[in-house]
Every structure is written in structure tokens, then in C-alpha cells.
Amino acid sequence: MCKILIFGGTTEGRQLCEECVRNNISAYVSVTTEYGAGLLDKSGCVTILTGRKNAAEISDFIIKNTIELVIDATHPYASEATANIEKACAECDMEYIRVKRESEHDDYGTYFENVKSAADYLNNTSGKILFTTGSKELSAFSSITDFSQRCAARVLPIDSIISQCTQLGIKQENIIAQKGPFTKEQNIAHIKKYGAKFLVTKESGRNGGFEEKAAAAKECGTKLVVINRPEESGISVSQTVKLLLERKNA
């Protein structure tokens, strides 16, 4: 019977899903969108769940399906999702594991504690900006003077997200609707295409393509604007897989 619930939608989530399939470990894997579900291995031992869930819905699922272990492999910046998962686990007295993405830092970049401080900085600059932070943060950047003229955004190829971009004033020709991570060469091509003087990114780690963005910005002479990752504790994917195998073989 399936007793493990994994929250994914990230590279780490996909890696854990693949390991469960490879080692015949039964698990539920929860992702937000159908697009994310389409990236996962749907072999028999893994059940894919789609849709955003609040704490009450997570608690209800844990209880109804007699879950014994919850693994949070959501994005490092998905603070609301993690808060909901943690709250549900606390209410259910459920064992909880946070998968922590490996951090990366580059001395070339200028780092900011949050989106607002990065937006304030950019508002006192001039030149085109390429945003690679994803769609959720774009509204906070829309306060930048001449946002629609200065901005190009790289987002997931999902109709609702593209519509959100256009509603914020981003021109259709300035939207890169592609799924990453991207190579250094792809990042360079995007920087050159839009003449970006600034590349805005989260400190998304190796799995989020941070190293390739930083290298591309350096080569192009583009300023790298980085939003710091929230502080958190957790274990790596490999440590999580080891734990799952130990539980399976116990």
C-alpha cells in the first residue's frame, strides 16, 4: 500500500519520482499543474496528483490515505506551499522531510534579500531587463518605471502564465515561453536577442540552471541581479533516496 506522499514539481521531485519507479517504491507524487504532471514517470508504483492544495486539504489526504511519510521537494522559493505542508504535517503528527536544493553563489552577481529590494534597485537604472525568476514575481517588478518597454520575461509555456504576462504589460514578442533549465549558450542567445543589460534570477542552484545564467551574464557583460534564497534546513535528494531504500528494506 502507498504510504509516502511527495510534493514535487521540481527537478528534485522528478528525481525522487524516478527513484521510486526504479526501486519499486509506491508513492503519491503531488504537483500543481498538468504540465508538471506530464514531466513525471507514470509507472504503476507511482500515483500522480495534480492541483494546488491548502493545509486542510493536505491534512485530509494524509488521514484518508494513512500516509506515513511526507517529503517536501517543492521549489526553494515556494514558501507558501512549504508552510501549508508543514502545517498539515504538524496537525497530523506526520513525519516530514524537507529536500534542500544545493546552494550556489557567484561573486559576479548583486544579491538582494527579496523581490522588492531588487525592484527598487532596478527602478534606479536604465536599459533592458531579462527576468528569469518565473511568473509569480513579475507583478512585484511591474512597478518599475517603463516596465513594459524595458522588460522581457522567460516563463513556462502555459497559456494562463503567458496571459498573466501580457496583462502586466509585457509585449508578446518579449515573452520567452520555454521550459528550462537552459544552457549557457541559450542564456546568451536570449540576452543578446533582447539586448538585456540586466539578467534577474533567483539563487536557484544547480538544478535551477543558476551557474549557466551567471556564466552567460559574465560573457555578455550583463549585470546579474540575484534574489537570495530563503534560509531553510533539509537533506539532499541522495540522502532522501537512501532513507527511502532503508525504509523499504527494513
KOLLUM-429797 format. One record per residue (C-alpha): z, x, y. Coordinates in nm, 2 decimals, decimal comma, always signed. Each point is the difference from the previous one (the first is absolute). Layout:
BEGIN
<node pz="Z" px="X" py="Y"/>
...
// end
This chain:
BEGIN
<node pz="+0,00" px="+0,00" py="+0,00"/>
<node pz="-0,08" px="+0,12" py="+0,35"/>
<node pz="+0,32" px="+0,10" py="+0,18"/>
<node pz="-0,14" px="+0,24" py="+0,27"/>
<node pz="-0,12" px="-0,11" py="+0,35"/>
<node pz="-0,20" px="+0,25" py="+0,20"/>
<node pz="-0,09" px="-0,06" py="+0,37"/>
<node pz="-0,31" px="+0,19" py="+0,07"/>
<node pz="-0,33" px="-0,03" py="+0,20"/>
<node pz="+0,02" px="+0,38" py="+0,06"/>
<node pz="-0,13" px="+0,31" py="-0,18"/>
<node pz="+0,35" px="+0,04" py="-0,15"/>
<node pz="-0,01" px="-0,36" py="-0,12"/>
<node pz="-0,34" px="+0,05" py="-0,16"/>
<node pz="+0,12" px="+0,32" py="-0,17"/>
<node pz="+0,30" px="-0,18" py="-0,15"/>
<node pz="-0,22" px="-0,29" py="-0,11"/>
<node pz="-0,23" px="+0,26" py="-0,18"/>
<node pz="+0,29" px="+0,17" py="-0,16"/>
<node pz="+0,13" px="-0,34" py="-0,13"/>
<node pz="-0,34" px="-0,07" py="-0,15"/>
<node pz="-0,03" px="+0,35" py="-0,15"/>
<node pz="+0,35" px="-0,01" py="-0,16"/>
<node pz="-0,01" px="-0,37" py="-0,09"/>
<node pz="+0,29" px="-0,09" py="+0,23"/>
<node pz="+0,01" px="-0,37" py="+0,09"/>
<node pz="+0,04" px="-0,07" py="+0,37"/>
<node pz="-0,07" px="-0,24" py="+0,28"/>
<node pz="-0,18" px="+0,17" py="+0,29"/>
<node pz="+0,02" px="-0,18" py="+0,33"/>
<node pz="-0,25" px="+0,06" py="+0,28"/>
<node pz="-0,07" px="-0,19" py="+0,32"/>
<node pz="-0,37" px="-0,07" py="-0,01"/>
<node pz="-0,27" px="-0,08" py="-0,25"/>
<node pz="-0,18" px="+0,32" py="+0,12"/>
<node pz="+0,30" px="+0,21" py="-0,11"/>
<node pz="+0,01" px="-0,18" py="-0,33"/>
<node pz="-0,36" px="+0,09" py="-0,05"/>
<node pz="+0,09" px="+0,37" py="+0,00"/>
<node pz="+0,24" px="-0,03" py="-0,28"/>
<node pz="-0,04" px="+0,04" py="-0,38"/>
<node pz="+0,04" px="-0,35" py="-0,14"/>
<node pz="+0,06" px="+0,10" py="-0,36"/>
<node pz="+0,21" px="-0,22" py="-0,23"/>
<node pz="+0,34" px="+0,15" py="+0,06"/>
<node pz="-0,02" px="-0,03" py="+0,38"/>
<node pz="+0,02" px="-0,34" py="+0,18"/>
<node pz="-0,13" px="+0,00" py="+0,36"/>
<node pz="+0,17" px="-0,21" py="+0,26"/>
<node pz="-0,16" px="-0,06" py="+0,34"/>
<node pz="+0,14" px="-0,13" py="+0,33"/>
<node pz="+0,26" px="+0,10" py="+0,26"/>
<node pz="+0,36" px="-0,09" py="-0,12"/>
<node pz="+0,31" px="-0,04" py="+0,20"/>
<node pz="+0,35" px="+0,09" py="-0,13"/>
<node pz="+0,07" px="-0,35" py="-0,13"/>
<node pz="-0,33" px="-0,01" py="-0,19"/>
<node pz="+0,07" px="+0,35" py="-0,15"/>
<node pz="+0,35" px="-0,11" py="-0,11"/>
<node pz="-0,14" px="-0,31" py="-0,16"/>
<node pz="-0,26" px="+0,20" py="-0,19"/>
<node pz="+0,26" px="+0,25" py="-0,12"/>
<node pz="+0,23" px="-0,27" py="-0,13"/>
<node pz="-0,27" px="-0,22" py="-0,16"/>
<node pz="-0,16" px="+0,30" py="-0,18"/>
<node pz="+0,32" px="+0,18" py="-0,09"/>
<node pz="-0,12" px="+0,32" py="+0,17"/>
<node pz="+0,22" px="+0,31" py="-0,08"/>
<node pz="-0,15" px="+0,26" py="+0,23"/>
<node pz="-0,18" px="-0,03" py="+0,34"/>
<node pz="-0,21" px="+0,29" py="+0,13"/>
<node pz="-0,10" px="+0,01" py="+0,37"/>
<node pz="-0,32" px="+0,20" py="+0,04"/>
<node pz="-0,11" px="-0,17" py="+0,32"/>
<node pz="-0,13" px="+0,19" py="+0,30"/>
<node pz="+0,25" px="+0,23" py="+0,18"/>
<node pz="-0,06" px="-0,20" py="+0,32"/>
<node pz="+0,03" px="-0,34" py="-0,17"/>
<node pz="+0,36" px="-0,04" py="+0,12"/>
<node pz="+0,01" px="-0,38" py="-0,02"/>
<node pz="-0,12" px="+0,00" py="-0,36"/>
<node pz="+0,26" px="+0,26" py="-0,10"/>
<node pz="+0,27" px="-0,19" py="+0,18"/>
<node pz="-0,09" px="-0,32" py="-0,19"/>
<node pz="-0,01" px="+0,18" py="-0,33"/>
<node pz="+0,34" px="+0,17" py="+0,06"/>
<node pz="+0,16" px="-0,33" py="+0,11"/>
<node pz="-0,13" px="-0,18" py="-0,31"/>
<node pz="+0,13" px="+0,27" py="-0,23"/>
<node pz="+0,34" px="+0,01" py="+0,17"/>
<node pz="+0,03" px="-0,38" py="-0,04"/>
<node pz="-0,10" px="+0,02" py="-0,36"/>
<node pz="+0,21" px="+0,31" py="-0,08"/>
<node pz="-0,33" px="+0,15" py="-0,11"/>
<node pz="-0,07" px="+0,37" py="-0,07"/>
<node pz="-0,23" px="+0,12" py="+0,28"/>
<node pz="-0,21" px="+0,32" py="+0,02"/>
<node pz="-0,18" px="+0,11" py="+0,32"/>
<node pz="-0,31" px="+0,21" py="-0,06"/>
<node pz="-0,02" px="+0,25" py="+0,29"/>
<node pz="-0,33" px="+0,14" py="+0,11"/>
<node pz="-0,02" px="+0,38" py="+0,04"/>
<node pz="+0,02" px="+0,08" py="+0,37"/>
<node pz="-0,24" px="+0,22" py="+0,20"/>
<node pz="+0,01" px="+0,15" py="+0,34"/>
<node pz="-0,25" px="+0,19" py="+0,21"/>
<node pz="+0,09" px="+0,21" py="+0,30"/>
<node pz="-0,33" px="-0,10" py="+0,16"/>
<node pz="+0,11" px="-0,36" py="+0,05"/>
<node pz="+0,21" px="-0,16" py="+0,27"/>
<node pz="+0,27" px="-0,22" py="-0,16"/>
<node pz="+0,15" px="-0,32" py="+0,11"/>
<node pz="+0,30" px="-0,20" py="-0,13"/>
<node pz="-0,18" px="-0,34" py="+0,02"/>
<node pz="-0,32" px="-0,18" py="+0,10"/>
<node pz="+0,12" px="-0,09" py="+0,35"/>
<node pz="+0,07" px="+0,37" py="+0,09"/>
<node pz="-0,34" px="+0,10" py="-0,13"/>
<node pz="-0,16" px="-0,29" py="+0,20"/>
<node pz="+0,18" px="+0,11" py="+0,32"/>
<node pz="-0,13" px="+0,35" py="-0,05"/>
<node pz="-0,36" px="-0,11" py="-0,05"/>
<node pz="+0,02" px="-0,23" py="+0,30"/>
<node pz="+0,03" px="+0,31" py="+0,22"/>
<node pz="-0,31" px="+0,16" py="-0,15"/>
<node pz="-0,37" px="-0,05" py="+0,02"/>
<node pz="-0,27" px="+0,02" py="-0,27"/>
<node pz="-0,09" px="-0,19" py="-0,32"/>
<node pz="+0,26" px="-0,06" py="-0,26"/>
<node pz="-0,05" px="-0,04" py="-0,38"/>
<node pz="+0,28" px="-0,19" py="-0,16"/>
<node pz="+0,06" px="+0,06" py="-0,37"/>
<node pz="+0,34" px="-0,17" py="-0,02"/>
<node pz="-0,11" px="-0,32" py="-0,16"/>
<node pz="-0,03" px="-0,34" py="+0,15"/>
<node pz="+0,37" px="-0,10" py="+0,05"/>
<node pz="+0,07" px="+0,25" py="+0,28"/>
<node pz="-0,32" px="-0,07" py="+0,20"/>
<node pz="+0,15" px="-0,29" py="+0,20"/>
<node pz="+0,27" px="+0,23" py="+0,13"/>
<node pz="-0,26" px="+0,25" py="+0,12"/>
<node pz="-0,21" px="-0,28" py="+0,17"/>
<node pz="+0,22" px="+0,04" py="+0,31"/>
<node pz="-0,18" px="+0,33" py="+0,07"/>
<node pz="-0,21" px="-0,02" py="+0,32"/>
<node pz="-0,37" px="-0,05" py="-0,09"/>
<node pz="+0,09" px="-0,04" py="-0,37"/>
<node pz="-0,32" px="-0,18" py="-0,10"/>
<node pz="-0,21" px="+0,27" py="+0,17"/>
<node pz="+0,20" px="+0,30" py="-0,13"/>
<node pz="+0,08" px="-0,12" py="-0,36"/>
<node pz="-0,16" px="+0,04" py="-0,33"/>
<node pz="+0,19" px="-0,11" py="-0,31"/>
<node pz="-0,02" px="+0,08" py="-0,37"/>
<node pz="+0,14" px="-0,29" py="-0,21"/>
<node pz="-0,03" px="-0,15" py="-0,34"/>
<node pz="-0,33" px="-0,20" py="-0,07"/>
<node pz="+0,17" px="-0,34" py="+0,00"/>
<node pz="-0,14" px="-0,28" py="+0,20"/>
<node pz="+0,33" px="-0,11" py="+0,15"/>
<node pz="+0,08" px="+0,35" py="+0,11"/>
<node pz="-0,34" px="+0,05" py="+0,16"/>
<node pz="+0,05" px="-0,33" py="+0,18"/>
<node pz="+0,34" px="+0,11" py="+0,12"/>
<node pz="-0,17" px="+0,32" py="+0,15"/>
<node pz="-0,26" px="-0,20" py="+0,19"/>
<node pz="+0,26" px="-0,24" py="+0,13"/>
<node pz="+0,18" px="+0,30" py="+0,15"/>
<node pz="-0,32" px="+0,09" py="+0,18"/>
<node pz="-0,13" px="+0,28" py="-0,23"/>
<node pz="-0,37" px="-0,01" py="+0,00"/>
<node pz="-0,17" px="-0,06" py="-0,34"/>
<node pz="-0,19" px="+0,32" py="+0,02"/>
<node pz="+0,33" px="+0,19" py="+0,05"/>
<node pz="+0,16" px="-0,13" py="-0,32"/>
<node pz="-0,02" px="+0,22" py="-0,31"/>
<node pz="+0,07" px="-0,24" py="-0,29"/>
<node pz="+0,05" px="+0,23" py="-0,29"/>
<node pz="+0,26" px="+0,08" py="-0,26"/>
<node pz="+0,15" px="+0,35" py="+0,00"/>
<node pz="+0,14" px="+0,26" py="-0,05"/>
<node pz="-0,28" px="+0,19" py="+0,17"/>
<node pz="-0,12" px="+0,36" py="-0,04"/>
<node pz="+0,01" px="+0,25" py="+0,29"/>
<node pz="-0,38" px="-0,04" py="+0,03"/>
<node pz="+0,02" px="-0,38" py="+0,03"/>
<node pz="+0,27" px="+0,03" py="+0,27"/>
<node pz="-0,21" px="+0,25" py="+0,19"/>
<node pz="-0,30" px="-0,23" py="-0,02"/>
<node pz="+0,21" px="-0,29" py="+0,14"/>
<node pz="+0,15" px="+0,21" py="+0,28"/>
<node pz="-0,35" px="+0,12" py="+0,10"/>
<node pz="-0,16" px="-0,35" py="-0,03"/>
<node pz="+0,25" px="-0,14" py="+0,26"/>
<node pz="+0,05" px="+0,31" py="+0,21"/>
<node pz="+0,37" px="-0,03" py="-0,06"/>
<node pz="+0,23" px="+0,22" py="+0,21"/>
<node pz="+0,30" px="-0,14" py="-0,19"/>
<node pz="+0,06" px="-0,07" py="-0,37"/>
<node pz="+0,30" px="-0,23" py="-0,05"/>
<node pz="+0,16" px="+0,00" py="-0,35"/>
<node pz="+0,33" px="-0,06" py="-0,18"/>
<node pz="+0,16" px="+0,29" py="-0,18"/>
<node pz="-0,14" px="-0,15" py="-0,31"/>
<node pz="+0,04" px="+0,30" py="-0,24"/>
<node pz="-0,25" px="+0,14" py="-0,24"/>
<node pz="-0,07" px="-0,34" py="-0,17"/>
<node pz="-0,08" px="-0,14" py="+0,34"/>
<node pz="-0,25" px="+0,27" py="+0,09"/>
<node pz="+0,21" px="+0,15" py="+0,28"/>
<node pz="-0,11" px="+0,36" py="-0,08"/>
<node pz="-0,37" px="-0,09" py="+0,03"/>
<node pz="+0,06" px="-0,18" py="+0,33"/>
<node pz="+0,19" px="+0,30" py="+0,15"/>
<node pz="-0,27" px="+0,25" py="-0,12"/>
<node pz="-0,28" px="-0,22" py="+0,14"/>
<node pz="+0,18" px="-0,03" py="+0,34"/>
<node pz="+0,05" px="+0,37" py="+0,02"/>
<node pz="-0,36" px="+0,08" py="-0,08"/>
<node pz="-0,13" px="-0,25" py="+0,26"/>
<node pz="+0,25" px="+0,10" py="+0,27"/>
<node pz="+0,14" px="-0,36" py="-0,01"/>
<node pz="+0,36" px="-0,06" py="+0,09"/>
<node pz="+0,20" px="-0,12" py="-0,30"/>
<node pz="+0,25" px="-0,27" py="+0,09"/>
<node pz="+0,25" px="-0,07" py="-0,28"/>
<node pz="+0,25" px="-0,28" py="-0,05"/>
<node pz="+0,30" px="+0,13" py="-0,19"/>
<node pz="+0,10" px="-0,14" py="-0,33"/>
<node pz="+0,33" px="-0,20" py="-0,02"/>
<node pz="+0,28" px="+0,20" py="-0,17"/>
<node pz="+0,07" px="-0,11" py="-0,36"/>
<node pz="+0,12" px="+0,12" py="-0,33"/>
<node pz="-0,17" px="-0,04" py="-0,34"/>
<node pz="-0,17" px="+0,17" py="-0,29"/>
<node pz="-0,35" px="+0,12" py="-0,08"/>
<node pz="-0,26" px="-0,18" py="-0,21"/>
<node pz="+0,04" px="+0,27" py="-0,27"/>
<node pz="+0,37" px="-0,05" py="-0,01"/>
<node pz="-0,05" px="-0,38" py="-0,02"/>
<node pz="-0,24" px="+0,03" py="-0,29"/>
<node pz="+0,25" px="+0,23" py="-0,18"/>
<node pz="+0,27" px="-0,26" py="+0,05"/>
<node pz="-0,23" px="-0,28" py="-0,13"/>
<node pz="-0,08" px="+0,20" py="-0,31"/>
<node pz="+0,36" px="+0,08" py="-0,07"/>
<node pz="+0,09" px="-0,37" py="+0,03"/>
<node pz="-0,29" px="-0,09" py="-0,24"/>
<node pz="+0,11" px="+0,25" py="-0,26"/>
<node pz="+0,37" px="-0,06" py="+0,03"/>
// end
